[in-house]
Amino acid sequence: MNLVSIEEIRDAASRVKGVAVRTPLLEQGWAPLWLKPESLQPIGAFKVRGAYNAIAALTEDRRARGVVAFSSGNHAQAVAYSAKRFGIPAVILIPDVAPRAKVEATKALGAEVIEVPIDAQESSALAVAEERGLTMIPPFDHRDVIAGQGTVGLEIAEDLPDAGVVLVPLSGGGLASGVGTAIKELLPDAKVIGVEPELAGDTAEGLRAGRRIEWPMELRARTSADGLRAQPSDLTFAHLQAVLDDVITVSEEEIREAVRTLAHRARLVAEPSGATATAAFLSHRDALPPGKVVSVVSGGNLDPATLAGLLA
């Protein structure tokens, strides 16, 4: 399979410059750890990089007709935000179990939101795209989306060229695919490790088996990390096979503890999905290769009540 190149990631960096925040790499005084806080993006998550890059890469005619997407929340907000920047319509299909904060935030950005059952998101979005002549912007199964997410890895390599380990959360695999591609090209000695919840550990099982393994949604939906309930496509799985050195799975309590630690020690608000990579450092540090460790804090979108419960 033809994988995304470092040139595509560099092109994406040019497109998203001035739109996506070039987030800092924060060295922690309480641990030998560097945090990449994508929670500081305009929509609170890394997803704006891929969504904006994919929309920017469209022809003017296709872009003007509008876009459609399906998402549990962060990609939804990213597409809505990017569409608003371009002044084009956006329709977002969101599962009816998504956190209300993410649903309302997407609406506030001007998108039309349609709530559907969690296992009907993609099919509903495809139907809307065909009916209205809109362009689908998938959450991860798209070269331009992967390239946009890869700009996170580009920045890590520039800011910490002696990084030894990069921890990236795993779900559909777009972020890990892009980050892994950039790191392997620019820091070939660094290890890229994907991290996913034990309750949605389909990628870890698939990579061990050498093929994609699908878990039913009712299993993946058990994790509190609602942004990590997707599973890789053929495109992202091929990237993950090429760029990941290992996968670590973490428990729900380890994820909750990472949310608390990031809030209390790093002063960062992270949703469970955004804290999952850091959970691997906190709870499985002995299993990591030697070297400076970078953890991608992928998002911080959660409602106050949920945050209060996690911090209690």
Summary of the structure (lengths in Angstrom):
residues: 312
radius of gyration: 17.7
end to end distance: 46.5
largest distance: 53.7
contacts: 1217
relative contact order: 0.16
helix: 52%
strand: 17%
